[in-house]
Amino acid sequence: MISGLVQILLFQSIGELASKFFLPTLPGPVIGLVLLVGWLVFRKGINAELAMVADGFSQYLGLLFVPAAVGVVLFLPQLKANAYAILFALIGSVVLTIGSSAVIARLLSERTKSHNE
């Protein structure tokens, strides 16, 4: 179990260093996660220790939403004041995401059909 935790912390630390010196616009944990996923793809699997730690973390993942909920309650007056703008931004982003996903899926399916023929 310690080995799995060390692997996670190692990749997070590497991500923090990369964020600090090379990619300051990206958060270190995100870079570390991408590097960890790349490492697992390279190794073609996940070891038992890392899987056990990941399962342990995922059981308590809901606790990470508590600070976000507190932030929503804290900024409720600002959210109410900008409710229409937020609503339109959310609806617009959903529509754009679905539309762009459909266009990309269609382009990729046409490309796959032309390669198979």
BALOBA-1460 file (C-alpha; in Angstrom, 3 decimals):
// residues 117
<rec num="1" residu="m" x="0.000" y="0.000" z="0.000"/>
<rec num="2" residu="i" x="2.875" y="2.365" z="0.777"/>
<rec num="3" residu="s" x="4.286" y="1.706" z="-2.686"/>
<rec num="4" residu="g" x="1.052" y="2.787" z="-4.350"/>
<rec num="5" residu="l" x="0.849" y="5.951" z="-2.268"/>
<rec num="6" residu="v" x="4.485" y="6.760" z="-3.077"/>
<rec num="7" residu="q" x="3.753" y="6.343" z="-6.805"/>
<rec num="8" residu="i" x="0.828" y="8.769" z="-6.634"/>
<rec num="9" residu="l" x="2.784" y="11.324" z="-4.623"/>
<rec num="10" residu="l" x="5.814" y="10.956" z="-6.910"/>
<rec num="11" residu="f" x="3.807" y="11.737" z="-10.030"/>
<rec num="12" residu="q" x="2.043" y="14.624" z="-8.282"/>
<rec num="13" residu="s" x="5.432" y="16.029" z="-7.241"/>
<rec num="14" residu="i" x="6.779" y="15.704" z="-10.779"/>
<rec num="15" residu="g" x="3.648" y="17.471" z="-12.010"/>
<rec num="16" residu="e" x="4.138" y="20.279" z="-9.488"/>
<rec num="17" residu="l" x="7.749" y="20.732" z="-10.613"/>
<rec num="18" residu="a" x="6.724" y="20.732" z="-14.272"/>
<rec num="19" residu="s" x="4.025" y="23.286" z="-13.491"/>
<rec num="20" residu="k" x="6.443" y="25.478" z="-11.577"/>
<rec num="21" residu="f" x="9.233" y="25.519" z="-14.168"/>
<rec num="22" residu="f" x="7.772" y="24.609" z="-17.571"/>
<rec num="23" residu="l" x="3.972" y="24.910" z="-17.715"/>
<rec num="24" residu="p" x="2.841" y="27.528" z="-15.186"/>
<rec num="25" residu="t" x="-0.649" y="27.767" z="-16.686"/>
<rec num="26" residu="l" x="-1.495" y="24.132" z="-15.885"/>
<rec num="27" residu="p" x="-2.046" y="22.865" z="-12.330"/>
<rec num="28" residu="g" x="0.618" y="20.482" z="-11.068"/>
<rec num="29" residu="p" x="-1.793" y="17.713" z="-10.024"/>
<rec num="30" residu="v" x="-3.313" y="17.682" z="-13.528"/>
<rec num="31" residu="i" x="0.133" y="17.329" z="-15.115"/>
<rec num="32" residu="g" x="0.991" y="14.611" z="-12.606"/>
<rec num="33" residu="l" x="-2.219" y="12.730" z="-13.375"/>
<rec num="34" residu="v" x="-1.544" y="12.862" z="-17.107"/>
<rec num="35" residu="l" x="2.001" y="11.605" z="-16.512"/>
<rec num="36" residu="l" x="0.693" y="8.801" z="-14.275"/>
<rec num="37" residu="v" x="-1.843" y="7.720" z="-16.899"/>
<rec num="38" residu="g" x="0.908" y="7.800" z="-19.537"/>
<rec num="39" residu="w" x="3.139" y="5.688" z="-17.299"/>
<rec num="40" residu="l" x="0.357" y="3.149" z="-16.737"/>
<rec num="41" residu="v" x="-0.348" y="2.955" z="-20.477"/>
<rec num="42" residu="f" x="3.377" y="2.474" z="-21.102"/>
<rec num="43" residu="r" x="3.498" y="-0.329" z="-18.510"/>
<rec num="44" residu="k" x="0.249" y="-1.780" z="-19.935"/>
<rec num="45" residu="g" x="-1.440" y="-2.125" z="-16.587"/>
<rec num="46" residu="i" x="-1.730" y="-1.105" z="-12.975"/>
<rec num="47" residu="n" x="-0.050" y="-2.865" z="-10.073"/>
<rec num="48" residu="a" x="-1.978" y="-4.166" z="-7.068"/>
<rec num="49" residu="e" x="-0.619" y="-1.600" z="-4.596"/>
<rec num="50" residu="l" x="-1.618" y="1.356" z="-6.742"/>
<rec num="51" residu="a" x="-5.052" y="-0.158" z="-7.384"/>
<rec num="52" residu="m" x="-5.598" y="-0.616" z="-3.638"/>
<rec num="53" residu="v" x="-4.700" y="3.020" z="-2.883"/>
<rec num="54" residu="a" x="-6.859" y="4.287" z="-5.762"/>
<rec num="55" residu="d" x="-9.811" y="2.228" z="-4.502"/>
<rec num="56" residu="g" x="-9.295" y="3.648" z="-1.021"/>
<rec num="57" residu="f" x="-9.252" y="7.212" z="-2.333"/>
<rec num="58" residu="s" x="-12.315" y="6.695" z="-4.508"/>
<rec num="59" residu="q" x="-14.393" y="5.598" z="-1.497"/>
<rec num="60" residu="y" x="-14.005" y="9.075" z="0.006"/>
<rec num="61" residu="l" x="-14.207" y="11.072" z="-3.227"/>
<rec num="62" residu="g" x="-17.513" y="12.619" z="-2.161"/>
<rec num="63" residu="l" x="-15.757" y="14.565" z="0.600"/>
<rec num="64" residu="l" x="-14.037" y="16.655" z="-2.077"/>
<rec num="65" residu="f" x="-17.398" y="18.204" z="-2.968"/>
<rec num="66" residu="v" x="-17.911" y="19.663" z="0.515"/>
<rec num="67" residu="p" x="-15.627" y="22.704" z="-0.043"/>
<rec num="68" residu="a" x="-17.286" y="23.374" z="-3.386"/>
<rec num="69" residu="a" x="-20.732" y="23.292" z="-1.765"/>
<rec num="70" residu="v" x="-19.550" y="25.687" z="0.946"/>
<rec num="71" residu="g" x="-18.234" y="28.018" z="-1.761"/>
<rec num="72" residu="v" x="-21.584" y="27.954" z="-3.545"/>
<rec num="73" residu="v" x="-23.406" y="28.862" z="-0.329"/>
<rec num="74" residu="l" x="-20.836" y="31.561" z="0.462"/>
<rec num="75" residu="f" x="-21.249" y="33.240" z="-2.929"/>
<rec num="76" residu="l" x="-25.012" y="32.726" z="-3.209"/>
<rec num="77" residu="p" x="-25.804" y="36.475" z="-3.511"/>
<rec num="78" residu="q" x="-23.383" y="36.843" z="-6.439"/>
<rec num="79" residu="l" x="-24.773" y="33.705" z="-8.054"/>
<rec num="80" residu="k" x="-28.320" y="35.037" z="-7.727"/>
<rec num="81" residu="a" x="-27.302" y="38.388" z="-9.202"/>
<rec num="82" residu="n" x="-25.718" y="36.694" z="-12.242"/>
<rec num="83" residu="a" x="-28.129" y="33.775" z="-12.553"/>
<rec num="84" residu="y" x="-29.202" y="34.517" z="-16.136"/>
<rec num="85" residu="a" x="-25.634" y="34.905" z="-17.381"/>
<rec num="86" residu="i" x="-24.606" y="31.682" z="-15.653"/>
<rec num="87" residu="l" x="-27.626" y="29.837" z="-17.020"/>
<rec num="88" residu="f" x="-27.005" y="31.007" z="-20.588"/>
<rec num="89" residu="a" x="-23.299" y="30.162" z="-20.294"/>
<rec num="90" residu="l" x="-24.108" y="26.651" z="-19.047"/>
<rec num="91" residu="i" x="-26.721" y="25.998" z="-21.733"/>
<rec num="92" residu="g" x="-24.470" y="27.452" z="-24.430"/>
<rec num="93" residu="s" x="-21.481" y="25.375" z="-23.372"/>
<rec num="94" residu="v" x="-23.574" y="22.186" z="-23.297"/>
<rec num="95" residu="v" x="-24.975" y="22.873" z="-26.764"/>
<rec num="96" residu="l" x="-21.523" y="23.677" z="-28.156"/>
<rec num="97" residu="t" x="-20.006" y="20.583" z="-26.561"/>
<rec num="98" residu="i" x="-22.682" y="18.263" z="-27.913"/>
<rec num="99" residu="g" x="-22.521" y="19.879" z="-31.352"/>
<rec num="100" residu="s" x="-18.740" y="19.762" z="-31.629"/>
<rec num="101" residu="s" x="-18.701" y="16.170" z="-30.361"/>
<rec num="102" residu="a" x="-21.235" y="15.199" z="-33.014"/>
<rec num="103" residu="v" x="-19.222" y="16.875" z="-35.771"/>
<rec num="104" residu="i" x="-15.989" y="15.208" z="-34.653"/>
<rec num="105" residu="a" x="-17.689" y="11.818" z="-34.321"/>
<rec num="106" residu="r" x="-19.114" y="12.153" z="-37.834"/>
<rec num="107" residu="l" x="-15.732" y="13.147" z="-39.278"/>
<rec num="108" residu="l" x="-13.987" y="10.269" z="-37.540"/>
<rec num="109" residu="s" x="-16.628" y="7.743" z="-38.601"/>
<rec num="110" residu="e" x="-16.338" y="8.884" z="-42.226"/>
<rec num="111" residu="r" x="-12.548" y="8.604" z="-42.016"/>
<rec num="112" residu="t" x="-12.839" y="5.088" z="-40.591"/>
<rec num="113" residu="k" x="-15.255" y="4.052" z="-43.354"/>
<rec num="114" residu="s" x="-12.940" y="5.371" z="-46.079"/>
<rec num="115" residu="h" x="-9.942" y="3.520" z="-44.565"/>
<rec num="116" residu="n" x="-11.867" y="0.253" z="-44.316"/>
<rec num="117" residu="e" x="-12.920" y="0.276" z="-47.961"/>
